[in-house]
């Protein structure tokens, strides 16, 4: 009998095997196999009835790939499951202890229903005196067919078809450091990041973010569980051993459906080849998954970030330090990035890393935005000049733009980053934040939903979701998001701070205080959180506790934000003389217009319009950028702070009615827009009441205040001194509102005396 075409189907027992499609079928059931499992099945079918050793299977099925024997065990186990086999009574694949595996089912060409007749092989069988010889003669024709199939498949490039047409989704687990002194953590971390980033640039792949992959890797080694938690179809894992100037890097791609290796390799190279190895791993993964690449994607996958190994090492060290997010670590990160740039002045990614590290100091070291911008912008400009298609540079720039309230530009920059790298979860996260700042919480949630797909265990994602959901008044959902963030990283303050804001949004000041205090036990240096705690304690009438927190806050080198917190403390405690002295000592020579106008409010509150005009200086000087300079900030609106409202009061004091009306109209439109977008804030209604009151709309103003108090506004001390509300203070409805606030705060003070229930 002549051998059929080697890619034609054949049968094993009740199953039809189609090697060309990597498919087996039985009746109406069809099962898609990994290509390597098809090769394994064909290798066994090439010698039916014989024992095939582990080493033979490794040599033929995993040819050229360094894997352990466990890969064979896993593949055999999966094949048995797909074939419906059992360990007790195998009908297809039997284990021969300490020797290998044996295919026990009959092997036939497709369409043949009986074993090969003895007459067809009788002469040859008589010539062979051994049982093995008789088996070879009996199955000779079919064995030749299966052997040809196996040979064809062994040398055919591996390809995995995603299940049900799903996009292949890769989780890159941290590469293990197997060096003798375990001193290459930064290199392993960087290698993981760069392989992940290379894969992320392939638009036809979905790549899980590093934060989630790193966190889940620490909690489980079960590949299927990782797939379930991250929604990944495959996991890439590996190890690095660095000895002197030599690297040995092992990597393997494993299917999360069946824990079978799809691809594996070992690279024994000089350390100078690290960049090339990273690109080779990424390309091998793409090839193994049969992902189609456009010319642009091919170029991105083949382009290394730098040709200078020393610069690359320094960049990886910088990234390693940057992820620690402490002021000290960020300082070291900046030094490493600067050294990388010195080693390779054309290293665009190092400039982007420098910009991100400099921006982080704004949050983690309380550095002023002006000083931060002076560092970040030149680094971003250099990165984009060297590589206009660098997504990381656009993402770094967008954070600065967002904090500068240039949200339209920030959104465009992030959309550009995502267009370059559709797997860039951090860019989606920053896009959500930009939409938050822009007053579009629903669009922010849409962006966060993308992060949930790409990086579901990212703590900041859940903190941001918590903030956005509470802005929309979905407090229970917000609490669940904060709880998830806390579960992921209970040692950092962010989730507790956000929970404090969620309580504050509902008027639950006692819970807010406890959450702020818990956050500060984890990050005593977070001046922004401590400043919010001071104000909340003042709202509650706990002046001594507020004074104690303010004393901690007022350290050498204080920022102007601390100065404003001091002013609020003096105003809330009724220390008019102290406040006037404090305002007179302010050094506002380099202050921004917003800061000057904010400070001027305190002078108006103590009925000193001349001092207010002196503090404001030329901040209200007519210019094209005036309205942008004073545009209400989203979170400041939530807190009941509105510089443009104060500016309108100053203009009214100057009898400049037209300018005041223009500013008031702008503020009113802002409040309407914010509310129309779904924001539910008591601070918004408090500020709207002020605009309505100065316009003589007393009834509407009182209704707005009632709405604010109903939502949770508890800042009675500010209502008593806010110059915008002066015309309302004798109204019975106003006095009733103050009495309600005082009663709620008294109840909250009692609550704080009670022990915390776990």
C-alpha positions as CSV (number, residue, x, y, z in Angstrom):
1,X,0.0,0.0,0.0
2,X,1.5,3.4,-1.0
3,X,1.9,6.0,1.6
4,X,-0.8,8.8,1.4
5,X,0.1,12.5,1.3
6,X,1.7,13.3,4.6
7,X,-0.7,16.1,5.5
8,X,-3.8,14.0,4.9
9,X,-6.0,12.9,7.8
10,X,-5.8,9.5,9.5
11,X,-7.5,7.8,12.4
12,X,-6.5,6.6,15.8
13,X,-9.2,4.5,17.4
14,X,-12.5,6.4,17.2
15,X,-10.8,9.7,16.5
16,X,-10.1,11.3,13.2
17,X,-6.8,13.2,13.2
18,X,-6.3,16.2,10.8
19,X,-2.6,17.3,11.1
20,X,-2.9,20.1,8.7
21,X,-5.6,21.8,10.8
22,X,-4.2,20.7,14.2
23,X,-7.6,19.2,14.9
24,X,-9.1,15.9,16.1
25,X,-12.7,15.0,15.8
26,X,-15.1,12.3,17.0
27,X,-18.7,12.2,15.8
28,X,-19.9,15.8,15.9
29,X,-17.2,16.9,18.4
30,X,-14.1,18.8,17.2
31,X,-11.1,19.7,19.3
32,X,-8.4,22.2,18.4
33,X,-4.9,21.1,19.5
34,X,-1.8,23.1,20.1
35,X,0.6,22.4,17.2
36,X,3.1,20.8,19.5
37,X,0.4,18.4,20.8
38,X,-0.4,17.4,17.3
39,X,3.3,16.6,16.7
40,X,3.4,14.6,19.9
41,X,0.3,12.5,18.8
42,X,1.8,11.9,15.4
43,X,5.1,10.9,16.9
44,X,3.4,8.2,18.9
45,X,1.3,7.2,15.9
46,X,4.5,6.7,13.9
47,X,5.3,3.7,16.2
48,X,2.0,2.3,17.3
49,X,2.2,-0.3,20.1
50,X,5.9,0.6,20.8
51,X,7.3,2.3,23.8
52,X,8.5,5.8,22.8
53,X,10.9,7.2,25.4
54,X,10.9,10.6,27.0
55,X,14.2,11.5,25.4
56,X,12.9,10.5,21.9
57,X,9.8,12.7,22.4
58,X,11.9,15.6,23.5
59,X,14.3,15.2,20.6
60,X,11.6,14.9,18.0
61,X,8.7,17.0,19.3
62,X,10.7,19.7,21.2
63,X,13.6,19.7,18.7
64,X,15.9,22.7,19.3
65,X,14.0,23.8,22.5
66,X,15.4,23.5,26.0
67,X,12.6,22.2,28.2
68,X,12.2,19.8,31.1
69,X,10.5,16.4,31.1
70,X,7.6,18.0,32.9
71,X,6.6,19.5,29.5
72,X,6.1,15.9,28.2
73,X,4.1,14.9,31.2
74,X,1.8,17.9,30.8
75,X,1.3,17.4,27.1
76,X,0.5,13.7,27.5
77,X,-1.9,14.5,30.3
78,X,-3.7,17.0,28.1
79,X,-3.8,14.6,25.1
80,X,-5.4,12.0,27.3
81,X,-8.0,14.5,28.5
82,X,-8.9,15.5,25.0
83,X,-9.1,11.8,23.9
84,X,-11.3,10.8,26.8
85,X,-8.6,8.5,28.2
86,X,-8.2,7.4,31.8
87,X,-5.1,6.4,33.8
88,X,-6.8,3.2,35.1
89,X,-7.8,1.7,31.7
90,X,-6.1,3.7,28.9
91,X,-7.6,3.2,25.5
92,X,-5.2,5.4,23.6
93,X,-2.0,6.3,25.5
94,X,-0.5,4.0,28.1
95,X,2.4,5.0,30.5
96,X,5.2,2.5,30.7
97,X,6.9,3.3,34.1
98,X,10.4,4.6,33.8
99,X,10.5,4.0,30.1
100,X,8.0,6.2,28.2
101,X,4.6,6.1,26.5
102,X,2.9,3.7,24.1
103,X,0.0,4.3,21.7
104,X,-2.4,1.3,22.3
105,X,-5.2,2.3,19.9
106,X,-5.3,1.1,16.3
107,X,-3.9,3.5,13.7
108,X,-5.6,3.6,10.3
109,X,-5.7,5.7,7.2
110,X,-8.9,7.9,7.2
111,X,-11.8,5.8,5.9
112,X,-10.3,2.3,6.8
113,X,-12.4,0.7,9.4
114,X,-10.5,-2.5,10.0
115,X,-6.9,-3.5,10.8
116,X,-4.6,-4.1,7.8
117,X,-5.3,-7.7,6.5
118,X,-2.6,-10.2,7.4
119,X,-2.4,-11.2,3.7
120,X,-1.1,-7.8,2.9
121,X,1.9,-8.3,5.1
122,X,2.2,-12.1,5.4
123,X,5.4,-12.6,3.6
124,X,7.2,-9.8,5.4
125,X,5.8,-11.0,8.7
126,X,7.1,-14.5,8.1
127,X,10.5,-13.0,7.4
128,X,10.6,-11.4,10.9
129,X,10.9,-13.6,13.9
130,X,10.4,-11.0,16.6
131,X,7.1,-9.5,18.1
132,X,8.4,-6.1,17.3
133,X,9.1,-7.1,13.8
134,X,5.6,-8.4,13.4
135,X,4.1,-5.2,14.8
136,X,6.2,-3.1,12.4
137,X,5.1,-5.2,9.5
138,X,1.5,-5.1,10.6
139,X,1.4,-1.3,10.9
140,X,4.2,-0.6,8.4
141,X,2.3,1.4,5.9
142,X,0.5,3.5,8.5
143,X,3.7,3.9,10.5
144,X,5.4,5.4,7.4
145,X,2.5,7.7,6.9
146,X,2.5,8.9,10.6
147,X,6.3,9.3,10.6
148,X,6.0,11.4,7.5
149,X,3.3,13.5,9.2
150,X,5.5,13.9,12.3
151,X,8.5,14.9,10.3
152,X,6.4,17.5,8.4
153,X,5.1,18.9,11.7
154,X,8.4,19.0,13.5
155,X,9.9,21.2,10.9
156,X,6.8,23.3,10.3
157,X,6.8,26.6,12.2
158,X,4.6,26.4,15.3
159,X,1.4,28.3,15.3
160,X,-1.4,28.6,17.8
161,X,-4.9,29.6,16.7
162,X,-6.6,31.6,19.4
163,X,-9.7,29.9,20.8
164,X,-12.9,31.0,19.2
165,X,-11.1,33.7,17.3
166,X,-10.1,35.5,20.5
167,X,-7.2,37.8,20.5
168,X,-4.1,36.1,21.9
169,X,-3.5,37.7,25.4
170,X,-0.1,37.4,27.0
171,X,0.9,37.8,30.6
172,X,4.7,38.3,31.0
173,X,5.7,37.1,34.4
174,X,8.8,38.5,36.1
175,X,11.9,36.7,35.0
176,X,13.5,34.9,38.0
177,X,17.1,35.9,39.0
178,X,19.1,32.7,39.3
179,X,22.5,34.5,39.6
180,X,24.6,33.1,42.4
181,X,24.4,36.3,44.5
182,X,20.8,37.2,43.4
183,X,22.1,40.7,42.5
184,X,20.5,41.2,39.2
185,X,16.9,42.0,40.3
186,X,17.0,45.3,38.4
187,X,18.2,43.6,35.2
188,X,15.5,40.8,35.5
189,X,12.8,43.4,36.2
190,X,14.0,45.5,33.3
191,X,14.2,42.5,30.9
192,X,10.6,41.6,31.9
193,X,9.5,45.1,31.2
194,X,11.2,45.4,27.8
195,X,9.9,42.1,26.6
196,X,6.5,43.1,27.7
197,X,6.8,46.5,26.0
198,X,8.1,45.0,22.8
199,X,5.1,42.6,22.7
200,X,2.7,45.5,23.6
201,X,3.7,47.3,20.4
202,X,2.1,44.5,18.3
203,X,-1.5,45.7,17.7
204,X,-2.8,42.2,17.1
205,X,-1.8,41.0,20.5
206,X,-3.2,41.9,23.9
207,X,-0.6,42.2,26.6
208,X,-1.4,42.2,30.3
209,X,0.2,45.2,32.2
210,X,3.3,44.6,34.3
211,X,1.6,45.6,37.6
212,X,-0.9,42.8,37.4
213,X,1.5,40.2,36.0
214,X,4.0,40.9,38.8
215,X,1.4,40.9,41.5
216,X,-0.2,37.6,40.5
217,X,3.1,35.9,39.9
218,X,3.9,36.4,43.6
219,X,0.7,34.7,44.6
220,X,0.3,31.6,42.5
221,X,2.3,29.4,40.1
222,X,-0.7,27.7,38.7
223,X,-0.8,28.6,35.0
224,X,-4.5,28.0,34.6
225,X,-5.3,30.2,37.6
226,X,-3.2,33.0,36.2
227,X,-5.1,32.7,33.0
228,X,-8.4,32.9,34.8
229,X,-7.5,35.9,36.9
230,X,-5.8,37.9,34.2
231,X,-7.9,36.8,31.2
232,X,-4.7,35.6,29.5
233,X,-4.5,32.9,26.9
234,X,-0.7,32.4,27.4
235,X,1.9,33.1,30.0
236,X,5.5,34.0,29.2
237,X,7.9,33.1,32.0
238,X,11.7,32.7,32.3
239,X,14.8,33.1,34.3
240,X,18.2,34.8,34.1
241,X,21.6,33.7,35.3
242,X,24.3,36.3,35.0
243,X,27.9,35.2,35.6
244,X,30.5,37.8,34.9
245,X,29.9,39.0,31.4
246,X,27.8,36.0,30.4
247,X,24.0,35.7,30.4
248,X,21.9,32.5,30.3
249,X,18.3,33.4,29.7
250,X,15.6,30.7,29.6
251,X,12.1,31.6,28.4
252,X,9.0,29.6,27.7
253,X,5.5,30.4,26.5
254,X,2.7,28.3,28.1
255,X,-0.9,28.0,27.2
256,X,-3.2,28.8,30.1
257,X,-5.9,26.5,28.7
258,X,-3.9,23.3,29.2
259,X,-0.5,24.3,30.7
260,X,1.3,23.0,27.7
261,X,4.5,24.8,26.4
262,X,4.0,26.4,23.1
263,X,7.5,27.7,22.7
264,X,10.7,27.6,24.8
265,X,14.3,28.4,24.3
266,X,17.6,29.1,26.1
267,X,20.0,31.8,25.2
268,X,23.6,31.6,26.3
269,X,25.1,34.9,25.3
270,X,27.5,37.7,26.2
271,X,25.9,40.3,28.4
272,X,26.4,42.7,25.5
273,X,23.7,40.8,23.6
274,X,21.0,41.4,26.2
275,X,19.0,43.9,24.0
276,X,19.1,41.5,21.1
277,X,17.9,38.6,23.2
278,X,15.0,40.6,24.5
279,X,13.9,41.3,20.9
280,X,14.4,37.7,19.9
281,X,12.2,36.5,22.7
282,X,9.4,38.9,21.7
283,X,9.7,37.9,18.0
284,X,9.6,34.2,18.9
285,X,6.5,34.6,20.9
286,X,4.8,36.5,18.0
287,X,5.9,33.8,15.6
288,X,4.7,31.0,17.9
289,X,1.2,32.6,18.0
290,X,1.1,33.0,14.3
291,X,0.3,36.7,14.7
292,X,0.3,38.7,11.5
293,X,2.6,41.7,11.6
294,X,2.3,44.9,9.5
295,X,5.6,46.3,8.2
296,X,5.3,49.0,10.9
297,X,4.8,46.5,13.7
298,X,7.8,44.5,12.3
299,X,10.0,47.5,12.5
300,X,8.9,48.3,16.0
301,X,9.5,44.8,17.1
302,X,13.0,44.8,15.6
303,X,14.1,48.1,16.8
304,X,16.1,48.2,20.1
305,X,15.8,51.1,22.4
306,X,19.6,51.8,22.3
307,X,22.7,50.2,20.9
308,X,24.7,51.0,24.0
309,X,24.5,48.2,26.6
310,X,25.8,50.5,29.4
311,X,23.1,53.0,28.7
312,X,20.5,50.2,28.7
313,X,21.7,48.9,32.1
314,X,21.5,52.4,33.5
315,X,18.0,52.9,32.2
316,X,16.9,49.6,33.7
317,X,18.4,50.6,37.1
318,X,16.4,53.9,36.8
319,X,13.2,52.0,36.1
320,X,13.9,49.7,39.0
321,X,14.2,52.7,41.4
322,X,11.3,54.6,39.9
323,X,8.9,51.8,40.7
324,X,9.7,52.2,44.4
325,X,8.0,55.6,44.4
326,X,9.7,57.1,47.4
327,X,11.5,60.5,47.2
328,X,14.9,58.8,47.8
329,X,14.3,56.1,45.1
330,X,13.1,58.7,42.6
331,X,16.2,60.7,43.2
332,X,18.3,57.7,42.3
333,X,16.1,57.0,39.3
334,X,16.8,60.4,38.0
335,X,20.5,60.0,38.4
336,X,20.4,56.7,36.5
337,X,18.4,58.1,33.7
338,X,20.7,61.1,33.4
339,X,23.7,58.7,33.3
340,X,22.0,56.6,30.6
341,X,21.5,59.8,28.5
342,X,25.1,60.7,29.0
343,X,26.2,57.2,27.8
344,X,23.8,57.5,24.8
345,X,22.6,61.0,24.0
346,X,20.2,59.5,21.4
347,X,18.4,57.2,23.9
348,X,14.9,58.6,23.6
349,X,13.4,56.1,26.1
350,X,15.8,57.3,28.8
351,X,14.6,60.9,28.3
352,X,11.0,59.6,28.7
353,X,12.0,57.8,31.9
354,X,13.6,60.9,33.2
355,X,10.4,62.9,32.5
356,X,8.3,60.4,34.4
357,X,10.6,60.3,37.4
358,X,10.8,64.1,37.6
359,X,7.0,64.2,37.4
360,X,6.6,61.7,40.2
361,X,8.5,64.0,42.6
362,X,5.5,66.4,42.2
363,X,3.4,63.8,43.9
364,X,5.8,62.0,46.3
365,X,8.1,64.9,47.4
366,X,5.6,67.8,47.4
367,X,7.6,69.7,44.8
368,X,6.0,72.7,43.2
369,X,4.4,72.3,39.8
370,X,6.5,75.2,38.4
371,X,9.7,73.5,39.4
372,X,8.4,70.2,38.1
373,X,7.4,71.6,34.7
374,X,10.9,73.1,34.3
375,X,12.4,69.6,34.6
376,X,9.8,67.6,32.8
377,X,9.1,69.6,29.7
378,X,12.8,69.6,28.4
379,X,13.0,65.9,28.9
380,X,9.8,65.3,27.0
381,X,10.9,67.6,24.2
382,X,14.2,65.7,23.8
383,X,12.5,62.3,23.8
384,X,10.0,63.3,21.1
385,X,12.7,65.1,19.0
386,X,14.6,61.8,19.0
387,X,11.6,59.5,18.5
388,X,8.3,61.2,17.5
389,X,6.6,57.8,17.8
390,X,7.5,57.1,21.4
391,X,4.4,56.4,23.4
392,X,6.1,56.7,26.7
393,X,7.1,60.3,26.0
394,X,3.5,61.3,25.2
395,X,2.3,59.6,28.3
396,X,4.8,61.4,30.5
397,X,4.0,64.7,28.9
398,X,0.3,64.2,29.4
399,X,0.7,63.9,33.2
400,X,2.2,67.4,33.3
401,X,-0.4,68.8,31.0
402,X,-3.2,67.4,33.2
403,X,-1.7,69.0,36.3
404,X,-1.4,72.3,34.4
405,X,-5.2,71.9,33.6
406,X,-4.3,71.7,29.9
407,X,-6.7,68.8,29.7
408,X,-7.5,69.0,26.0
409,X,-3.8,68.7,25.2
410,X,-3.3,65.9,27.7
411,X,-6.2,63.9,26.2
412,X,-4.7,64.4,22.7
413,X,-1.3,63.3,23.8
414,X,-2.6,60.2,25.5
415,X,-4.7,59.3,22.4
416,X,-1.5,59.6,20.4
417,X,0.3,57.2,22.9
418,X,-2.6,54.7,22.6
419,X,-2.6,54.9,18.8
420,X,1.1,54.0,18.9
421,X,0.7,51.3,21.5
422,X,-2.9,50.0,21.9
423,X,-1.7,47.8,24.9
424,X,-0.4,50.7,26.9
425,X,-2.5,50.3,30.0
426,X,-0.7,53.2,31.8
427,X,-1.7,55.5,29.0
428,X,-5.4,54.5,29.4
429,X,-5.1,55.1,33.2
430,X,-3.7,58.5,32.6
431,X,-6.4,59.2,30.0
432,X,-9.0,58.4,32.6
433,X,-7.4,60.9,35.0
434,X,-7.3,63.5,32.3
435,X,-11.0,63.0,31.7
436,X,-11.6,63.3,35.5
437,X,-9.8,66.6,35.6
438,X,-11.7,67.7,32.5
439,X,-15.0,67.1,34.3
440,X,-16.0,64.0,32.2
441,X,-16.3,61.2,34.8
442,X,-18.2,58.9,32.4
443,X,-15.5,59.0,29.8
444,X,-13.0,58.5,32.6
445,X,-14.7,55.2,33.6
446,X,-14.6,54.1,29.9
447,X,-10.8,54.6,29.9
448,X,-10.5,52.8,33.3
449,X,-12.5,49.9,31.8
450,X,-9.7,49.5,29.2
451,X,-7.2,49.4,32.1
452,X,-9.2,46.7,33.8
453,X,-8.7,44.5,30.7
454,X,-5.0,45.2,30.3
455,X,-3.9,45.5,33.9
456,X,-6.7,44.4,36.2
457,X,-4.6,44.2,39.4
458,X,-3.2,47.7,39.1
459,X,-3.9,49.4,42.5
460,X,-4.0,52.9,41.1
461,X,-6.7,51.8,38.7
462,X,-9.0,50.9,41.5
463,X,-8.2,54.1,43.4
464,X,-9.0,56.2,40.4
465,X,-12.2,54.2,39.9
466,X,-13.1,54.9,43.5
467,X,-12.6,58.6,43.0
468,X,-14.6,58.8,39.8
469,X,-17.5,56.7,41.1
470,X,-17.8,58.9,44.2
471,X,-17.8,62.0,41.9
472,X,-20.8,60.4,40.2
473,X,-22.5,59.8,43.6
474,X,-22.1,56.0,43.3
475,X,-20.7,55.7,46.8
476,X,-21.3,52.0,47.4
477,X,-19.5,51.2,44.1
478,X,-16.8,53.6,45.0
479,X,-16.3,51.9,48.4
480,X,-15.9,48.5,46.7
481,X,-13.3,49.9,44.3
482,X,-11.4,51.4,47.3
483,X,-11.6,48.1,49.1
484,X,-10.2,46.3,46.1
485,X,-7.3,48.8,46.0
486,X,-6.6,48.3,49.7
487,X,-6.6,44.5,49.3
488,X,-4.0,44.8,46.6
489,X,-1.7,47.1,48.4
490,X,-2.6,47.7,52.1
491,X,0.8,49.2,52.8
492,X,0.3,52.4,50.7
493,X,-1.9,55.3,51.6
494,X,-3.8,55.9,48.3
495,X,-6.8,53.6,48.9
496,X,-7.3,54.9,52.5
497,X,-7.1,58.5,51.3
498,X,-9.7,57.8,48.6
499,X,-11.9,56.1,51.2
500,X,-11.6,59.2,53.3
501,X,-12.8,61.3,50.3
502,X,-15.7,59.0,49.7
503,X,-16.8,59.4,53.3
504,X,-16.3,63.2,53.1
505,X,-18.5,63.3,50.0
506,X,-21.3,61.8,52.0
507,X,-20.9,64.1,55.0
508,X,-19.4,61.3,57.2
509,X,-16.6,63.3,58.6
510,X,-15.7,60.9,61.4
511,X,-15.0,58.1,59.0
512,X,-13.1,60.6,56.8
513,X,-10.8,61.5,59.7
514,X,-10.1,57.9,60.6
515,X,-9.2,57.0,57.0
516,X,-6.9,60.0,56.6
517,X,-5.2,59.1,59.9
518,X,-4.8,55.5,58.7
519,X,-3.3,56.7,55.4
520,X,-0.8,58.9,57.2
521,X,0.5,56.0,59.3
522,X,1.6,54.5,56.0
523,X,2.9,57.8,54.5
524,X,3.7,60.4,57.2
525,X,5.3,62.7,54.6
526,X,2.1,63.1,52.5
527,X,1.5,66.7,53.1
528,X,-1.5,66.8,50.8
529,X,-3.3,64.2,52.9
530,X,-2.4,65.9,56.1
531,X,-3.6,69.3,54.8
532,X,-7.0,67.7,54.0
533,X,-7.1,66.2,57.5
534,X,-6.5,69.6,59.0
535,X,-9.5,71.1,57.2
536,X,-11.7,68.2,58.0
537,X,-10.8,68.5,61.7
538,X,-11.7,72.2,61.5
539,X,-15.0,71.4,59.9
540,X,-15.7,69.2,63.0
541,X,-14.7,71.9,65.4
542,X,-11.7,69.9,66.7
543,X,-9.3,72.8,66.8
544,X,-6.7,71.3,69.0
545,X,-6.4,68.2,66.9
546,X,-6.2,70.4,63.8
547,X,-3.5,72.5,65.4
548,X,-1.5,69.4,66.1
549,X,-1.7,68.2,62.5
550,X,-0.8,71.7,61.3
551,X,2.3,71.7,63.4
552,X,3.5,68.5,61.8
553,X,2.7,69.9,58.4
554,X,4.6,73.2,58.9
555,X,8.1,72.0,58.4
556,X,11.1,73.9,57.0
557,X,10.8,74.5,53.3
558,X,7.0,74.5,53.4
559,X,5.1,74.9,50.2
560,X,2.5,77.6,49.5
561,X,-0.2,75.0,49.9
562,X,0.8,74.7,53.5
563,X,0.7,78.5,53.8
564,X,-2.9,78.4,52.5
565,X,-3.8,75.6,55.0
566,X,-2.5,77.8,57.8
567,X,-4.6,80.7,56.5
568,X,-7.7,78.5,56.6
569,X,-6.9,77.4,60.1
570,X,-6.6,81.0,61.3
571,X,-9.9,81.9,59.6
572,X,-11.7,78.9,61.0
573,X,-10.6,79.6,64.5
574,X,-11.5,83.3,64.3
575,X,-8.0,84.6,64.7
576,X,-8.4,87.8,62.7
577,X,-5.3,89.5,63.9
578,X,-3.2,86.4,63.3
579,X,-4.6,85.9,59.9
580,X,-4.0,89.6,58.9
581,X,-0.4,89.2,60.1
582,X,0.0,85.9,58.3
583,X,-1.3,87.4,55.0
584,X,0.9,90.4,55.4
585,X,4.0,88.2,55.5
586,X,3.2,86.1,52.4
587,X,5.9,86.1,49.8
588,X,3.9,86.0,46.6
589,X,6.5,87.4,44.2
590,X,6.7,84.2,42.2
591,X,3.1,83.0,42.9
592,X,0.8,82.1,40.1
593,X,-2.4,84.2,39.6
594,X,-4.5,81.4,41.0
595,X,-2.5,81.4,44.2
596,X,-2.7,85.1,44.6
597,X,-6.5,85.1,44.2
598,X,-6.9,82.2,46.6
599,X,-5.0,84.1,49.2
600,X,-7.0,87.3,48.6
601,X,-10.2,85.5,49.7
602,X,-9.0,85.4,53.3
603,X,-8.5,89.2,53.3
604,X,-12.1,89.6,52.0
605,X,-13.4,87.2,54.7
606,X,-12.0,89.5,57.4
607,X,-13.5,92.5,55.7
608,X,-10.2,94.0,54.4
609,X,-10.7,94.7,50.7
610,X,-7.6,96.8,50.4
611,X,-5.4,94.0,51.6
612,X,-7.3,91.7,49.2
613,X,-6.5,93.9,46.3
614,X,-2.9,94.2,47.4
615,X,-2.5,90.4,47.6
616,X,-4.2,89.9,44.2
617,X,-1.8,92.4,42.6
618,X,-1.8,92.1,38.9
619,X,-3.4,88.7,38.9
620,X,-6.6,90.2,37.6
621,X,-4.9,92.3,35.0
622,X,-6.8,92.0,31.6
623,X,-5.1,89.6,29.3
624,X,-6.0,86.8,26.9
625,X,-5.1,84.0,29.4
626,X,-7.0,85.5,32.4
627,X,-9.9,83.1,32.3
628,X,-7.7,80.1,31.7
629,X,-5.5,81.1,34.5
630,X,-8.4,81.2,36.9
631,X,-10.6,78.4,35.5
632,X,-12.1,76.4,38.3
633,X,-10.3,73.3,39.1
634,X,-12.4,70.1,39.3
635,X,-11.3,68.9,42.7
636,X,-11.1,72.4,44.1
637,X,-14.7,72.8,43.2
638,X,-15.5,69.7,45.1
639,X,-13.7,71.2,48.2
640,X,-15.6,74.4,47.8
641,X,-12.7,76.5,46.5
642,X,-13.2,78.7,43.4
643,X,-10.6,81.4,42.6
644,X,-12.7,82.8,39.7
645,X,-15.6,83.4,42.2
646,X,-13.2,85.3,44.5
647,X,-12.0,87.3,41.5
648,X,-15.6,88.3,40.8
649,X,-15.9,89.5,44.4
650,X,-12.7,91.6,44.1
651,X,-14.0,93.2,40.8
652,X,-17.3,94.0,42.5
653,X,-15.3,95.7,45.3
654,X,-13.7,97.8,42.6
655,X,-17.1,98.7,41.2
656,X,-16.1,96.9,38.0
657,X,-19.5,95.3,37.4
658,X,-18.9,94.2,33.8
659,X,-15.7,92.2,34.7
660,X,-17.5,90.7,37.8
661,X,-20.5,89.6,35.7
662,X,-18.2,88.0,33.1
663,X,-16.3,86.0,35.8
664,X,-19.6,85.0,37.6
665,X,-21.0,83.8,34.3
666,X,-18.0,81.7,33.6
667,X,-18.2,80.1,37.1
668,X,-21.9,79.5,36.7
669,X,-21.4,77.8,33.3
670,X,-18.6,75.6,34.9
671,X,-21.0,74.5,37.7
672,X,-23.7,73.7,35.2
673,X,-21.4,71.8,33.0
674,X,-20.0,69.8,35.9
675,X,-23.4,68.9,37.1
676,X,-24.6,68.0,33.6
677,X,-21.7,65.6,33.2
678,X,-22.9,63.7,36.3
679,X,-20.8,65.0,39.1
680,X,-22.6,65.0,42.5
681,X,-20.7,67.4,44.9
682,X,-21.9,69.4,47.8
683,X,-19.0,71.8,47.2
684,X,-20.4,72.7,43.8
685,X,-23.8,73.7,45.2
686,X,-22.1,75.7,48.0
687,X,-20.1,77.7,45.4
688,X,-23.2,78.1,43.2
689,X,-25.0,79.6,46.2
690,X,-22.3,82.2,46.5
691,X,-22.7,83.3,42.8
692,X,-26.5,83.4,43.2
693,X,-26.2,85.4,46.4
694,X,-24.0,88.2,45.0
695,X,-26.4,88.5,42.1
696,X,-29.3,89.1,44.5
697,X,-30.9,85.7,43.9
698,X,-31.4,85.0,47.6
699,X,-34.1,82.3,47.3
700,X,-32.1,80.3,44.7
701,X,-28.9,80.7,46.8
702,X,-30.6,79.3,49.9
703,X,-32.0,76.4,47.9
704,X,-28.5,75.7,46.6
705,X,-27.1,75.7,50.2
706,X,-29.9,73.4,51.3
707,X,-28.9,71.0,48.5
708,X,-25.3,71.2,49.6
709,X,-26.1,70.4,53.2
710,X,-28.4,67.6,52.2
711,X,-25.5,66.1,50.1
712,X,-23.0,66.3,53.0
713,X,-21.6,69.9,53.2
714,X,-20.4,70.3,56.8
715,X,-18.1,73.4,56.6
716,X,-20.2,75.7,58.8
717,X,-17.2,77.9,59.7
718,X,-16.8,78.9,56.1
719,X,-20.5,79.6,55.7
720,X,-20.3,82.0,58.6
721,X,-17.4,84.1,57.1
722,X,-17.7,83.6,53.3
723,X,-18.1,87.2,51.9
724,X,-20.3,85.9,49.0
725,X,-22.9,84.8,51.5
726,X,-23.0,88.0,53.6
727,X,-26.5,88.9,52.4
728,X,-28.0,85.5,53.6
729,X,-26.7,85.3,57.1
730,X,-29.8,86.8,58.8
731,X,-32.2,84.6,56.9
732,X,-34.0,82.0,59.1
733,X,-33.3,79.3,56.5
734,X,-29.6,80.1,56.6
735,X,-29.6,79.9,60.4
736,X,-31.5,76.6,60.3
737,X,-28.8,75.2,57.9
738,X,-26.0,76.2,60.3
739,X,-27.8,74.5,63.2
740,X,-28.2,71.3,61.1
741,X,-24.4,71.4,60.3
742,X,-23.5,71.9,63.9
743,X,-25.7,69.0,65.0
744,X,-24.2,66.7,62.4
745,X,-20.7,67.7,63.4
746,X,-21.5,67.1,67.1
747,X,-22.7,63.7,66.3
748,X,-19.6,63.0,64.3
749,X,-17.4,64.1,67.2
750,X,-19.1,61.6,69.4
751,X,-18.6,58.9,66.8
752,X,-14.9,59.6,66.9
753,X,-14.8,59.0,70.6
754,X,-16.1,55.4,70.0
755,X,-13.6,52.6,69.4
756,X,-13.2,51.6,65.8
757,X,-15.0,48.3,65.0
758,X,-12.9,45.9,63.0
